[in-house]
Amino acid sequence: MLFLGIGLWGLHMGLTQGVLAALVAAMAPEHLRGSAFGLFGLITGLAALGASVLAGTLWDIIGPTATFAAGACLAVAALAGFLLLGKPQKVAAEP
């Protein structure tokens, strides 16, 4: 099960990180591209730290069920937000 989880995590990272990096590169002005990637890394790292602290706190105080329930609720909330925002606008890539 551990190796299956690692494999699924790697698959998720492989499918999402390239898309996010391409989005950062497409949206940032060329002279600020390095700063944009640095800021992207900082924000994603802080978000992962916050999520890990929240998950660990829930696990310690309430138990593992609360941790997974909170993850499921946040995923549903993210999906609802995505659906409420409507169709995204196309981003024109630089030639």
Residue frames relative to the residue before (quaternion, step in Angstrom):
aa qw qx qy qz dx dy dz
M 1.0000 0.0000 0.0000 0.0000 0.00 0.00 0.00
L 0.6154 0.5587 -0.3477 0.4338 3.56 1.03 -0.78
F 0.7054 0.4558 -0.2740 0.4685 3.57 0.83 -0.97
L 0.5896 0.5430 -0.3642 0.4742 3.58 1.12 -0.55
G 0.6559 0.5090 -0.3012 0.4691 3.59 0.94 -0.87
I 0.6462 0.5081 -0.3152 0.4742 3.57 0.98 -0.85
G 0.6572 0.5155 -0.3070 0.4562 3.56 0.98 -0.85
L 0.6652 0.4897 -0.3034 0.4750 3.59 0.96 -0.83
W 0.6254 0.5230 -0.3375 0.4706 3.58 1.04 -0.74
G 0.6560 0.5065 -0.3056 0.4688 3.58 0.96 -0.85
L 0.6274 0.5262 -0.3271 0.4716 3.57 1.03 -0.76
H 0.6419 0.5188 -0.3128 0.4701 3.56 0.97 -0.89
M 0.6741 0.4903 -0.3024 0.4623 3.59 0.85 -0.94
G 0.6633 0.5177 -0.3036 0.4470 3.56 0.97 -0.84
L 0.6997 0.4662 -0.2691 0.4697 3.57 1.05 -0.73
T 0.7632 0.3976 -0.2093 0.4644 3.60 1.06 -0.62
Q 0.6705 0.5424 -0.3302 0.3837 3.61 0.85 -0.84
G 0.6356 0.5252 -0.3337 0.4570 3.58 1.02 -0.68
V 0.6409 0.5155 -0.3155 0.4733 3.56 1.03 -0.81
L 0.6731 0.4895 -0.3020 0.4650 3.59 0.91 -0.88
A 0.6402 0.5126 -0.3292 0.4680 3.59 0.98 -0.77
A 0.6447 0.5081 -0.3226 0.4714 3.60 0.99 -0.79
L 0.6390 0.5210 -0.3262 0.4623 3.59 1.03 -0.74
V 0.6401 0.5067 -0.3251 0.4774 3.59 0.95 -0.83
A 0.6707 0.5007 -0.3006 0.4573 3.59 0.89 -0.91
A 0.6838 0.4877 -0.2919 0.4575 3.59 0.98 -0.79
M 0.7245 0.4592 -0.2518 0.4481 3.59 1.01 -0.77
A 0.6832 0.4995 -0.2946 0.4437 3.60 1.05 -0.67
P 0.5058 -0.6088 0.5022 0.3485 3.57 -1.07 0.66
E 0.6366 -0.5822 0.3408 0.3737 3.57 -1.03 0.78
H 0.7055 0.4677 -0.2833 0.4508 3.61 0.89 -0.82
L 0.7229 0.3835 -0.2407 0.5218 3.62 1.25 -0.21
R 0.3409 0.7870 -0.4687 0.2113 3.58 1.26 0.14
G 0.6521 0.5081 -0.3194 0.4633 3.61 0.93 -0.80
S 0.6563 0.4944 -0.3045 0.4817 3.57 0.98 -0.81
A 0.6253 0.5384 -0.3361 0.4541 3.57 1.04 -0.74
F 0.6630 0.4815 -0.3085 0.4832 3.59 0.95 -0.81
G 0.6340 0.5234 -0.3320 0.4625 3.59 1.03 -0.72
L 0.6664 0.4880 -0.2957 0.4799 3.58 0.94 -0.87
F 0.6172 0.5373 -0.3340 0.4678 3.58 1.05 -0.77
G 0.6671 0.4968 -0.2955 0.4700 3.58 0.92 -0.88
L 0.6403 0.5237 -0.3175 0.4636 3.58 1.01 -0.83
I 0.6931 0.4786 -0.2847 0.4578 3.58 0.81 -0.97
T 0.6775 0.4717 -0.3099 0.4716 3.60 0.89 -0.83
G 0.6305 0.5277 -0.3328 0.4618 3.60 1.07 -0.66
L 0.6611 0.4906 -0.3034 0.4798 3.58 0.97 -0.83
A 0.6371 0.5150 -0.3281 0.4703 3.58 1.02 -0.75
A 0.6567 0.4963 -0.3128 0.4738 3.60 0.97 -0.81
L 0.6271 0.5245 -0.3337 0.4694 3.60 1.03 -0.74
G 0.6675 0.4997 -0.2979 0.4648 3.59 0.89 -0.91
A 0.6574 0.5041 -0.3059 0.4691 3.56 0.98 -0.86
S 0.6627 0.5058 -0.3062 0.4596 3.57 0.98 -0.80
V 0.6388 0.5068 -0.3259 0.4784 3.59 1.01 -0.78
L 0.6525 0.5037 -0.3132 0.4717 3.59 0.93 -0.86
A 0.6668 0.4971 -0.3062 0.4632 3.60 0.88 -0.90
G 0.6713 0.4977 -0.2990 0.4607 3.58 0.92 -0.86
T 0.6420 0.5172 -0.3181 0.4681 3.56 1.02 -0.79
L 0.6525 0.4991 -0.3152 0.4752 3.58 0.92 -0.87
W 0.6472 0.5276 -0.3165 0.4500 3.58 0.96 -0.88
D 0.7050 0.4712 -0.2675 0.4576 3.59 0.88 -0.94
I 0.7429 0.4268 -0.2350 0.4590 3.58 0.88 -0.94
I 0.8095 0.2435 -0.1150 0.5218 3.60 0.81 -0.97
G 0.5662 -0.5849 0.3964 0.4244 3.58 0.90 -0.89
P 0.7139 -0.4761 0.3019 0.4154 3.56 -1.28 0.22
T 0.5914 0.5806 -0.3785 0.4121 3.60 1.05 -0.63
A 0.6533 0.5117 -0.3113 0.4631 3.58 0.98 -0.84
T 0.6278 0.5440 -0.3412 0.4399 3.58 1.01 -0.77
F 0.7121 0.4350 -0.2626 0.4844 3.58 0.85 -0.94
A 0.6137 0.5332 -0.3518 0.4641 3.61 1.07 -0.60
A 0.6429 0.5083 -0.3203 0.4751 3.58 0.99 -0.81
G 0.6355 0.5257 -0.3245 0.4631 3.60 0.99 -0.79
A 0.6579 0.5008 -0.3045 0.4730 3.56 0.98 -0.86
C 0.6546 0.5106 -0.3127 0.4616 3.60 0.95 -0.86
L 0.6662 0.4902 -0.3049 0.4721 3.59 0.96 -0.82
A 0.6255 0.5253 -0.3397 0.4663 3.60 1.06 -0.67
V 0.6471 0.5012 -0.3107 0.4832 3.59 1.00 -0.83
A 0.6455 0.5124 -0.3201 0.4673 3.60 0.99 -0.81
A 0.6432 0.5106 -0.3206 0.4721 3.59 1.02 -0.77
L 0.6442 0.5111 -0.3177 0.4720 3.58 0.99 -0.80
A 0.6466 0.5119 -0.3185 0.4674 3.58 0.96 -0.85
G 0.6510 0.5078 -0.3147 0.4682 3.58 0.96 -0.81
F 0.6356 0.5303 -0.3157 0.4639 3.55 1.02 -0.83
L 0.6895 0.4756 -0.2801 0.4690 3.57 0.91 -0.90
L 0.6572 0.5144 -0.3111 0.4546 3.60 1.07 -0.69
L 0.6316 0.5493 -0.3361 0.4318 3.58 1.11 -0.59
G 0.4262 -0.7206 0.4531 0.3062 3.57 1.17 -0.42
K 0.7513 -0.3770 0.2929 0.4556 3.50 -1.34 -0.24
P 0.4094 -0.7187 0.4989 0.2588 3.62 -0.80 0.96
Q 0.4852 -0.6415 0.5068 0.3102 3.53 -1.21 0.55
K 0.5179 -0.6364 0.4683 0.3278 3.55 -1.12 0.63
V 0.2808 -0.7326 0.5980 0.1636 3.52 -1.11 0.79
A 0.3269 -0.7521 0.5398 0.1898 3.54 -0.71 1.08
A 0.3209 -0.7390 0.5632 0.1839 3.58 -0.76 1.07
E 0.5059 -0.6320 0.4920 0.3204 3.52 -1.17 0.66
P 0.4948 -0.6729 0.4575 0.3050 3.60 -0.98 0.78
